[in-house]
Amino acid sequence: RKLIENFRILYEENNDRLKEWDKKLLDVSDPLDWINLIADHSVIIREIFAENEELLDELWEQIPEELSAVEAELLYDLVIGMYDDSFHDFIVLTRIGERLIPYFEEIGDYECLLSLYHMLGDEYAIFYRSTPTDTGVSEAMKYFEKVAALKEHYDELDSSEARYHIFTDYRAMLSFLDVRWPKQCAKKIRLYSEIRKFYESDIFRQKDGDREIFESIMLSLDEDILDAVRFRENLMDDMKERLEGIVEQMYQRFQNIEIGEKDRRKYRISMTLYWLKGELTEEDLVKNLIRHLVNAPAPAYSSTDEETAFSALTDMLSLAESIIWHLENLNFSESKKNAYIRQFFPRVMDVMTNIPYSFQTEAVRVLCSDWYNTAEQYFKTEPEKIDFLMKMIVRRQPITYIHSLMVAKIAQMLANSVINSHPGELVGVRGCKNPEEVVSKREDLTEYIYDCGLIHDVGKCKVSEAVNNQNRKLSESEFDHIRKHPELGISVIKKTPVLEPYFDIILGHHKTYDGKHGYPLSFDNTVSPLHFVIDLISIADSTDAATDILGRN
């Protein structure tokens, strides 16, 4: 008991210390103060790493193969307590959580099992959210499905929070399923039908029927399933009919609800239903949705109620993405489409670029990445797209951003030196045909190489915060996660042809100059026409890493 209590207190205190120091780094503006601060920061990091490694070694040594009731309850309180405090240490929580499952399954403690299944599903979802693999997604879905199955014991669950997790985990499962693919869309329809039927059952009504929080999550599921209507033509006839039935039932329910524009989600759903039933034209739908978005209050990030602020943010983005889909896929001329975009786009960009770094960091990072994927098509030139990429993705992870600035500056200095002494090395880059043209295009080339440094680690920003901001030695699975960042970087920008000059840099900056070592194995940097630029960025990256006093090196 004393060991576990001591572990949690010290482990969480160390995590809080790191967060405080990271915040200090972001708050300091004077360069000299900042340099002194990162030097102190590096000392603190090493102290915390060493202490946490010692704490973990002691904990792993003391956990027995067979758990007693007291040991299981203590470990349960440890991991659920850490999880409830938003302490997402993937290895600690999953390793202990999965050890506890057999014990609580054997004694049939449904409430503890539901909390463990929910925690494990959420941890796998967070860890693999940006790097979805078949294994990661299937593990998350496995635990969410176990939570869903426990609705059969709903009346035995005393904790309202545990009961609420059943609904949140249905929402999580629906979010994993891509409506563009018929099998996944069909599964989404089945899951929605399951939870809708349960929501309308006597068991639920008797227990939680008067609680607005459950109505709110069902409205989010209603909105999610309406998304499937856009791709209904891809479905088999039976699923298409089932979806049409869902829409009809939803339409009938909304006929009996008085809705004002302040009931934002209800209003959006009702407008979409009226359009689907032919009671609203495409243009009137878009006009209503734009007016709704423009008049919506901005998220109050400074408020103590972060959940309400985050909900306002997600509502605005969901609405913007819906408007964009209608404009891009329905019968709008290019000029009319652009006119409508101008009415709401600046408002969304203002909200997105002013989200504080400390606000819901992991969840906001995913939202910003999604918004980049939706909106980058409206930025036409290379500089505009790089600026948007930096605002939405790279700057959302300050330590990676600082590193990228260092790499960009070092690479630019190296490029200037190369142009002075060996300009022939850059022939072929940016269309230069000979050394003389390299010298004459110095500004363009050095700006390009600077930008290569800025975005070379864009894939690192897709790696889970649980890995990037870890306060201990990384596990092998976490290192594997980080090694995927070059490929993740390509996945971010691969649909942006104007950024093609940066593809090989992002993919190859962790390969050795001869191509024999490094990652990814599938990429051969030695045959790239940008081989020399890749090497410049690799050298700049290695130089900053070797002298790094910000991160884990």
C-alpha positions as CSV (number, residue, x, y, z in Angstrom):
1,R,0.0,0.0,0.0
2,K,2.8,2.4,1.0
3,L,4.7,1.7,-2.2
4,I,1.7,2.4,-4.5
5,E,0.7,5.5,-2.6
6,N,4.3,6.8,-2.8
7,F,4.6,5.9,-6.5
8,R,1.5,7.8,-7.4
9,I,2.3,10.9,-5.4
10,L,5.9,11.2,-6.7
11,Y,5.1,10.1,-10.3
12,E,2.3,12.6,-10.7
13,E,4.3,15.4,-8.9
14,N,7.2,14.8,-11.4
15,N,4.7,15.1,-14.2
16,D,3.3,18.3,-12.8
17,R,6.8,19.7,-12.4
18,L,7.6,19.0,-16.1
19,K,4.3,20.7,-17.2
20,E,5.2,23.8,-15.1
21,W,8.6,24.0,-16.7
22,D,7.2,23.6,-20.2
23,K,4.7,26.4,-19.4
24,K,7.6,28.6,-18.2
25,L,9.4,28.1,-21.5
26,L,6.3,29.3,-23.4
27,D,5.8,32.3,-21.2
28,V,9.3,33.8,-21.4
29,S,10.0,36.2,-24.3
30,D,13.5,37.6,-23.5
31,P,16.1,35.4,-25.4
32,L,18.7,35.5,-22.6
33,D,16.2,34.5,-20.0
34,W,14.9,31.8,-22.2
35,I,18.4,30.3,-22.8
36,N,19.0,30.3,-19.0
37,L,15.6,28.7,-18.5
38,I,16.2,25.8,-20.9
39,A,19.5,25.1,-19.3
40,D,17.7,24.8,-15.9
41,H,15.0,22.8,-17.6
42,S,17.4,20.2,-18.9
43,V,18.7,19.6,-15.3
44,I,15.1,19.1,-14.1
45,I,14.3,16.7,-16.9
46,R,17.3,14.5,-16.0
47,E,16.4,14.5,-12.3
48,I,12.8,13.5,-13.1
49,F,13.8,10.8,-15.6
50,A,16.1,9.2,-13.1
51,E,13.6,9.3,-10.3
52,N,10.7,8.0,-12.4
53,E,12.8,5.1,-13.7
54,E,13.7,4.1,-10.1
55,L,10.0,4.4,-9.1
56,L,8.9,2.2,-12.1
57,D,11.6,-0.5,-11.5
58,E,10.5,-0.8,-7.8
59,L,6.8,-1.0,-8.8
60,W,7.3,-3.7,-11.5
61,E,9.4,-5.7,-9.1
62,Q,6.8,-5.6,-6.3
63,I,3.7,-6.6,-8.4
64,P,3.2,-10.4,-7.9
65,E,2.2,-12.9,-10.5
66,E,-1.0,-13.7,-8.6
67,L,-2.9,-10.7,-7.2
68,S,-4.7,-10.8,-3.9
69,A,-7.9,-8.9,-3.4
70,V,-6.1,-6.1,-1.5
71,E,-3.4,-5.9,-4.2
72,A,-5.9,-5.8,-7.0
73,E,-7.9,-3.0,-5.4
74,L,-4.8,-1.0,-4.6
75,L,-3.6,-1.3,-8.2
76,Y,-7.1,-0.5,-9.5
77,D,-7.3,2.7,-7.4
78,L,-3.8,3.6,-8.8
79,V,-4.5,3.3,-12.5
80,I,-8.1,4.6,-12.4
81,G,-7.0,7.5,-10.2
82,M,-4.1,8.4,-12.6
83,Y,-6.5,8.1,-15.6
84,D,-9.2,10.3,-13.9
85,D,-6.5,12.9,-13.3
86,S,-5.8,12.9,-17.1
87,F,-2.4,11.2,-16.6
88,H,-2.0,9.3,-19.8
89,D,1.0,7.1,-19.4
90,F,0.3,4.4,-22.0
91,I,2.7,1.8,-20.7
92,V,1.9,2.2,-17.0
93,L,-1.9,2.2,-17.5
94,T,-2.2,-0.5,-20.0
95,R,0.4,-2.9,-18.4
96,I,-1.3,-2.7,-15.0
97,G,-4.9,-2.4,-16.4
98,E,-4.5,-5.6,-18.4
99,R,-3.0,-7.4,-15.4
100,L,-6.2,-6.5,-13.4
101,I,-8.8,-7.7,-16.0
102,P,-8.6,-11.4,-15.2
103,Y,-9.1,-10.8,-11.4
104,F,-12.2,-8.6,-11.8
105,E,-13.6,-10.9,-14.5
106,E,-13.3,-13.8,-12.2
107,I,-15.2,-12.1,-9.3
108,G,-17.7,-10.5,-11.7
109,D,-17.3,-6.9,-10.6
110,Y,-19.0,-5.2,-13.5
111,E,-18.4,-1.6,-12.3
112,C,-14.6,-2.1,-12.0
113,L,-14.5,-4.0,-15.2
114,L,-16.4,-1.3,-17.1
115,S,-14.0,1.4,-15.7
116,L,-10.9,-0.7,-16.7
117,Y,-12.3,-1.6,-20.2
118,H,-13.1,2.1,-20.8
119,M,-9.7,3.2,-19.6
120,L,-7.9,0.7,-21.8
121,G,-10.0,1.4,-24.8
122,D,-9.3,5.2,-24.4
123,E,-5.6,4.7,-23.8
124,Y,-5.2,2.6,-27.0
125,A,-7.4,5.2,-28.9
126,I,-5.2,8.1,-27.7
127,F,-1.9,6.3,-28.4
128,Y,-2.9,5.1,-31.9
129,R,-5.2,8.0,-32.8
130,S,-2.7,9.7,-35.1
131,T,-1.1,6.5,-36.3
132,P,-4.0,4.1,-36.7
133,T,-2.8,0.6,-37.2
134,D,-4.9,-2.5,-37.4
135,T,-3.5,-3.7,-34.0
136,G,-4.1,-0.4,-32.3
137,V,-7.6,0.2,-33.6
138,S,-8.7,-3.4,-33.0
139,E,-7.4,-3.2,-29.4
140,A,-9.3,0.0,-28.7
141,M,-12.5,-1.4,-30.4
142,K,-12.1,-4.7,-28.4
143,Y,-12.3,-2.8,-25.1
144,F,-15.0,-0.4,-26.2
145,E,-17.1,-3.4,-27.3
146,K,-16.6,-5.0,-23.9
147,V,-18.0,-1.7,-22.3
148,A,-20.9,-1.8,-24.7
149,A,-21.7,-5.4,-23.7
150,L,-22.0,-4.4,-20.1
151,K,-25.2,-2.4,-20.8
152,E,-26.9,-5.8,-20.1
153,H,-26.0,-5.1,-16.4
154,Y,-27.0,-1.4,-16.5
155,D,-29.4,-1.6,-13.5
156,E,-26.5,-3.2,-11.5
157,L,-24.2,-0.3,-12.1
158,D,-24.3,2.2,-9.2
159,S,-21.9,4.7,-10.7
160,S,-23.6,7.2,-13.1
161,E,-20.1,7.9,-14.5
162,A,-19.7,4.2,-15.4
163,R,-23.1,4.2,-17.0
164,Y,-22.2,7.3,-19.0
165,H,-19.1,5.6,-20.3
166,I,-21.3,3.1,-22.1
167,F,-22.6,6.0,-24.2
168,T,-19.2,7.7,-24.7
169,D,-17.6,4.4,-25.8
170,Y,-20.4,3.9,-28.4
171,R,-19.5,7.4,-29.6
172,A,-15.8,6.4,-29.7
173,M,-16.6,3.3,-31.8
174,L,-18.7,5.3,-34.3
175,S,-15.8,7.8,-34.6
176,F,-13.4,5.0,-35.6
177,L,-15.6,4.0,-38.5
178,D,-15.2,5.7,-41.9
179,V,-18.6,6.2,-43.6
180,R,-16.8,6.2,-47.0
181,W,-16.2,2.4,-46.7
182,P,-19.4,0.3,-47.0
183,K,-18.5,-2.3,-44.4
184,Q,-17.5,0.3,-41.8
185,C,-20.6,2.4,-42.6
186,A,-22.8,-0.6,-42.1
187,K,-21.2,-1.3,-38.8
188,K,-21.7,2.3,-37.8
189,I,-25.4,1.9,-38.6
190,R,-25.7,-1.3,-36.5
191,L,-24.0,0.3,-33.5
192,Y,-26.1,3.4,-33.7
193,S,-29.3,1.3,-33.9
194,E,-28.1,-0.7,-30.8
195,I,-27.5,2.4,-28.6
196,R,-30.6,4.2,-29.8
197,K,-32.8,1.2,-29.0
198,F,-31.1,1.0,-25.5
199,Y,-31.6,4.8,-25.0
200,E,-35.3,4.3,-25.5
201,S,-35.6,1.2,-23.3
202,D,-37.3,1.2,-19.9
203,I,-34.1,0.1,-18.2
204,F,-32.3,3.3,-19.3
205,R,-35.4,5.6,-18.8
206,Q,-35.9,4.4,-15.2
207,K,-32.2,4.9,-14.3
208,D,-31.1,8.0,-16.3
209,G,-33.9,9.2,-18.5
210,D,-34.1,12.6,-16.8
211,R,-30.4,13.4,-17.2
212,E,-29.6,16.0,-19.9
213,I,-26.0,14.8,-20.3
214,F,-27.3,11.5,-21.9
215,E,-29.5,13.5,-24.3
216,S,-26.5,15.6,-25.3
217,I,-24.4,12.5,-26.2
218,M,-27.3,10.9,-28.2
219,L,-27.6,14.2,-30.2
220,S,-23.9,13.9,-31.1
221,L,-24.6,10.3,-32.2
222,D,-27.6,11.5,-34.3
223,E,-25.3,14.0,-36.0
224,D,-22.6,11.4,-36.6
225,I,-25.0,8.9,-38.2
226,L,-26.4,11.7,-40.5
227,D,-22.9,11.9,-41.9
228,A,-23.4,8.4,-43.4
229,V,-26.2,9.7,-45.5
230,R,-23.7,11.4,-47.8
231,F,-22.4,8.0,-48.8
232,R,-25.6,6.0,-48.8
233,E,-25.2,5.1,-52.5
234,N,-22.2,2.9,-51.5
235,L,-24.3,0.7,-49.2
236,M,-26.0,-2.6,-49.9
237,D,-29.8,-2.3,-50.3
238,D,-30.7,-3.6,-46.8
239,M,-28.3,-1.2,-45.1
240,K,-29.5,1.7,-47.3
241,E,-33.1,1.0,-46.2
242,R,-32.1,0.7,-42.6
243,L,-30.3,4.1,-42.8
244,E,-33.4,5.7,-44.5
245,G,-35.5,4.3,-41.6
246,I,-33.1,5.9,-39.1
247,V,-33.4,9.3,-40.9
248,E,-37.2,9.0,-41.0
249,Q,-37.5,8.2,-37.3
250,M,-35.1,11.0,-36.4
251,Y,-37.2,13.4,-38.6
252,Q,-40.4,12.3,-36.7
253,R,-38.7,12.9,-33.4
254,F,-37.6,16.4,-34.3
255,Q,-41.1,17.3,-35.5
256,N,-42.1,17.2,-31.8
257,I,-39.2,19.3,-30.5
258,E,-39.3,23.1,-30.2
259,I,-35.9,24.2,-31.5
260,G,-34.3,27.6,-31.3
261,E,-31.0,28.7,-32.8
262,K,-29.3,28.6,-29.4
263,D,-30.0,24.8,-29.3
264,R,-27.0,24.6,-31.7
265,R,-26.7,20.9,-32.3
266,K,-30.5,20.4,-32.5
267,Y,-30.7,23.3,-34.9
268,R,-28.0,21.8,-37.2
269,I,-29.6,18.4,-37.2
270,S,-33.1,19.8,-37.9
271,M,-31.8,21.8,-40.8
272,T,-30.0,18.7,-42.3
273,L,-33.2,16.7,-41.9
274,Y,-35.3,19.3,-43.6
275,W,-32.9,19.3,-46.5
276,L,-32.9,15.5,-46.7
277,K,-36.7,15.5,-46.8
278,G,-36.8,18.1,-49.5
279,E,-38.2,20.9,-47.3
280,L,-35.1,23.0,-47.7
281,T,-33.0,23.8,-50.8
282,E,-29.2,23.1,-50.8
283,E,-28.6,26.9,-50.9
284,D,-30.9,27.7,-48.0
285,L,-29.3,24.9,-46.0
286,V,-25.8,26.4,-46.6
287,K,-27.1,29.9,-45.8
288,N,-28.7,28.8,-42.5
289,L,-25.6,26.8,-41.5
290,I,-23.2,29.7,-42.2
291,R,-25.4,32.2,-40.3
292,H,-25.5,29.7,-37.4
293,L,-21.7,29.4,-37.4
294,V,-21.0,33.2,-37.7
295,N,-23.3,34.0,-34.9
296,A,-22.0,31.2,-32.6
297,P,-20.1,32.5,-29.5
298,A,-16.3,31.9,-29.6
299,P,-15.0,29.3,-27.2
300,A,-14.2,30.8,-23.8
301,Y,-10.7,29.3,-23.4
302,S,-10.1,31.3,-20.2
303,S,-13.2,29.8,-18.5
304,T,-12.8,27.2,-15.8
305,D,-15.3,25.1,-17.7
306,E,-13.0,23.6,-20.3
307,E,-15.5,21.0,-21.3
308,T,-18.0,23.7,-22.5
309,A,-15.3,25.6,-24.3
310,F,-14.1,22.4,-26.0
311,S,-17.6,21.5,-27.0
312,A,-18.1,25.0,-28.5
313,L,-14.8,24.5,-30.5
314,T,-15.8,21.0,-31.8
315,D,-19.3,22.3,-32.7
316,M,-17.8,25.1,-34.8
317,L,-15.4,22.8,-36.6
318,S,-18.1,20.2,-37.2
319,L,-20.3,22.9,-38.7
320,A,-17.5,24.3,-40.9
321,E,-16.6,20.9,-42.2
322,S,-20.3,20.2,-43.0
323,I,-20.6,23.5,-44.9
324,I,-17.5,22.8,-46.9
325,W,-18.8,19.3,-47.8
326,H,-22.1,20.8,-49.1
327,L,-20.2,23.4,-51.1
328,E,-17.8,21.0,-52.6
329,N,-20.2,18.2,-53.4
330,L,-23.5,19.8,-54.3
331,N,-24.5,22.0,-57.2
332,F,-22.6,25.3,-56.5
333,S,-20.7,27.3,-59.1
334,E,-17.1,28.1,-58.3
335,S,-17.8,31.8,-57.8
336,K,-20.8,31.2,-55.5
337,K,-18.8,28.6,-53.6
338,N,-15.9,31.0,-53.0
339,A,-18.4,33.7,-52.0
340,Y,-19.8,31.5,-49.3
341,I,-16.4,30.4,-48.1
342,R,-15.4,34.0,-47.6
343,Q,-18.4,34.5,-45.3
344,F,-17.3,32.0,-42.6
345,F,-13.7,31.0,-43.2
346,P,-12.0,34.0,-41.6
347,R,-14.1,33.4,-38.4
348,V,-13.0,29.8,-38.1
349,M,-9.3,30.6,-38.8
350,D,-9.4,33.3,-36.1
351,V,-10.7,30.8,-33.6
352,M,-8.3,28.0,-34.6
353,T,-5.2,30.1,-34.6
354,N,-5.9,31.6,-31.1
355,I,-6.3,28.3,-29.2
356,P,-3.9,28.5,-26.2
357,Y,-1.2,25.8,-26.2
358,S,-2.2,24.6,-22.7
359,F,-5.9,24.1,-23.7
360,Q,-6.9,20.4,-24.1
361,T,-3.5,19.8,-25.8
362,E,-3.9,16.3,-27.2
363,A,-7.5,16.7,-28.3
364,V,-6.9,20.1,-29.9
365,R,-3.9,18.8,-31.8
366,V,-6.2,16.2,-33.4
367,L,-8.8,18.8,-34.2
368,C,-6.2,21.1,-35.8
369,S,-4.9,18.3,-37.9
370,D,-8.4,17.5,-39.1
371,W,-9.0,21.1,-39.9
372,Y,-5.8,21.2,-41.9
373,N,-6.9,18.3,-44.0
374,T,-10.3,19.9,-44.6
375,A,-9.1,23.5,-45.3
376,E,-5.7,23.3,-46.9
377,Q,-7.3,23.3,-50.4
378,Y,-8.2,26.9,-49.9
379,F,-4.6,28.0,-49.6
380,K,-3.2,28.0,-53.1
381,T,0.6,28.9,-53.0
382,E,3.5,27.1,-51.5
383,P,4.2,29.8,-48.8
384,E,0.5,29.9,-47.9
385,K,0.3,26.2,-47.5
386,I,3.5,26.0,-45.4
387,D,2.2,28.9,-43.2
388,F,-1.1,27.0,-42.7
389,L,0.7,23.8,-42.0
390,M,2.9,25.5,-39.4
391,K,-0.1,27.2,-37.7
392,M,-2.3,24.1,-37.5
393,I,0.2,21.3,-36.9
394,V,3.8,22.2,-36.1
395,R,3.2,25.1,-33.7
396,R,0.7,23.0,-31.8
397,Q,3.6,21.1,-30.3
398,P,5.9,23.8,-28.9
399,I,9.0,21.6,-28.3
400,T,8.9,20.2,-31.8
401,Y,8.3,23.7,-33.1
402,I,11.4,25.1,-31.2
403,H,13.5,22.2,-32.6
404,S,12.2,22.8,-36.1
405,L,13.2,26.5,-35.9
406,M,16.7,25.5,-34.8
407,V,17.1,22.9,-37.6
408,A,15.8,25.5,-40.1
409,K,18.3,28.1,-39.0
410,I,21.3,25.6,-39.0
411,A,20.3,24.2,-42.4
412,Q,20.1,27.7,-43.8
413,M,23.5,28.6,-42.5
414,L,24.9,25.4,-44.0
415,A,23.2,26.1,-47.3
416,N,24.8,29.6,-47.5
417,S,28.2,28.1,-46.8
418,V,27.7,25.4,-49.6
419,I,26.6,28.1,-52.1
420,N,29.8,30.1,-51.3
421,S,32.2,27.2,-51.6
422,H,30.5,24.3,-53.5
423,P,27.5,25.7,-55.4
424,G,27.6,22.7,-57.8
425,E,26.2,20.5,-55.0
426,L,22.8,22.2,-55.3
427,V,22.5,22.0,-59.1
428,G,19.1,20.5,-59.9
429,V,17.5,21.9,-56.7
430,R,14.6,24.3,-57.4
431,G,15.4,24.0,-61.1
432,C,19.0,25.3,-61.0
433,K,20.8,24.1,-64.1
434,N,24.4,25.1,-63.2
435,P,26.5,26.5,-60.4
436,E,26.1,30.1,-61.6
437,E,22.3,29.8,-61.4
438,V,22.7,28.4,-57.9
439,V,24.5,31.5,-56.8
440,S,22.0,33.8,-58.5
441,K,19.1,32.0,-56.8
442,R,20.7,32.1,-53.3
443,E,17.7,33.7,-51.7
444,D,15.2,31.2,-53.1
445,L,17.4,28.2,-52.3
446,T,18.1,29.2,-48.7
447,E,14.4,30.1,-48.1
448,Y,13.5,26.6,-49.5
449,I,16.0,24.9,-47.3
450,Y,14.9,26.9,-44.3
451,D,11.3,25.8,-45.0
452,C,12.5,22.2,-45.3
453,G,13.9,22.5,-41.7
454,L,10.6,24.0,-40.5
455,I,8.4,21.1,-41.7
456,H,10.8,18.2,-41.7
457,D,9.3,16.9,-38.4
458,V,5.7,17.5,-39.2
459,G,5.1,13.8,-38.7
460,K,6.4,14.1,-35.1
461,C,3.3,16.3,-34.4
462,K,1.1,13.3,-35.3
463,V,2.8,11.1,-32.6
464,S,0.8,10.9,-29.4
465,E,1.5,13.4,-26.7
466,A,1.7,10.4,-24.4
467,V,5.0,9.6,-26.2
468,N,6.3,13.0,-27.1
469,N,6.0,14.4,-23.6
470,Q,7.0,11.3,-21.7
471,N,8.7,11.7,-18.3
472,R,10.6,8.4,-18.3
473,K,12.6,6.2,-20.6
474,L,10.5,5.2,-23.6
475,S,9.5,1.6,-24.2
476,E,10.3,-0.3,-27.4
477,S,6.7,0.1,-28.6
478,E,6.9,3.9,-28.0
479,F,10.2,4.1,-29.9
480,D,8.6,2.2,-32.7
481,H,5.8,4.8,-32.6
482,I,8.3,7.7,-32.9
483,R,10.2,6.0,-35.8
484,K,7.0,6.2,-37.8
485,H,7.1,10.0,-37.9
486,P,8.7,10.4,-41.4
487,E,5.9,8.3,-42.9
488,L,3.3,10.1,-40.8
489,G,4.7,13.4,-42.1
490,I,4.1,12.3,-45.7
491,S,0.5,11.2,-44.8
492,V,-0.1,14.8,-43.7
493,I,0.9,16.5,-46.9
494,K,0.7,13.8,-49.6
495,K,-2.6,15.2,-51.0
496,T,-0.9,18.6,-51.5
497,P,0.9,18.5,-54.8
498,V,2.4,22.0,-54.3
499,L,4.4,20.6,-51.3
500,E,5.9,17.8,-53.3
501,P,9.4,19.4,-53.2
502,Y,9.4,18.6,-49.4
503,F,8.3,14.9,-49.6
504,D,11.7,13.4,-49.8
505,I,13.1,15.7,-47.1
506,I,10.3,14.6,-44.7
507,L,10.7,11.0,-45.6
508,G,14.5,10.8,-45.7
509,H,15.9,12.9,-42.9
510,H,16.5,9.9,-40.6
511,K,18.5,7.9,-43.3
512,T,22.3,7.8,-43.2
513,Y,24.0,9.5,-46.2
514,D,24.7,6.1,-47.8
515,G,21.2,4.8,-47.3
516,K,22.3,1.7,-45.4
517,H,20.9,2.7,-42.0
518,G,18.1,4.7,-40.5
519,Y,14.4,4.7,-41.2
520,P,12.1,4.1,-43.0
521,L,13.7,1.1,-44.6
522,S,11.5,1.4,-47.7
523,F,12.9,4.8,-48.7
524,D,16.2,5.0,-50.6
525,N,17.5,8.5,-50.1
526,T,20.6,7.9,-52.3
527,V,18.5,7.9,-55.5
528,S,16.5,11.1,-54.6
529,P,17.2,14.2,-56.7
530,L,17.2,16.0,-53.4
531,H,19.8,13.7,-51.8
532,F,22.1,16.6,-50.9
533,V,19.3,18.6,-49.3
534,I,18.2,15.6,-47.3
535,D,21.8,15.3,-46.0
536,L,21.8,19.1,-45.1
537,I,18.6,18.7,-43.1
538,S,19.9,15.4,-41.5
539,I,23.1,17.2,-40.4
540,A,21.2,20.2,-39.0
541,D,18.8,17.8,-37.3
542,S,21.6,15.8,-35.7
543,T,23.4,18.9,-34.7
544,D,20.4,20.3,-32.8
545,A,19.7,16.8,-31.3
546,A,23.3,16.4,-30.1
547,T,23.2,19.8,-28.3
548,D,19.5,19.5,-27.3
549,I,18.6,20.6,-23.7
550,L,14.9,20.6,-24.3
551,G,14.0,17.0,-25.0
552,R,14.8,13.5,-23.8
553,N,18.4,13.3,-25.3
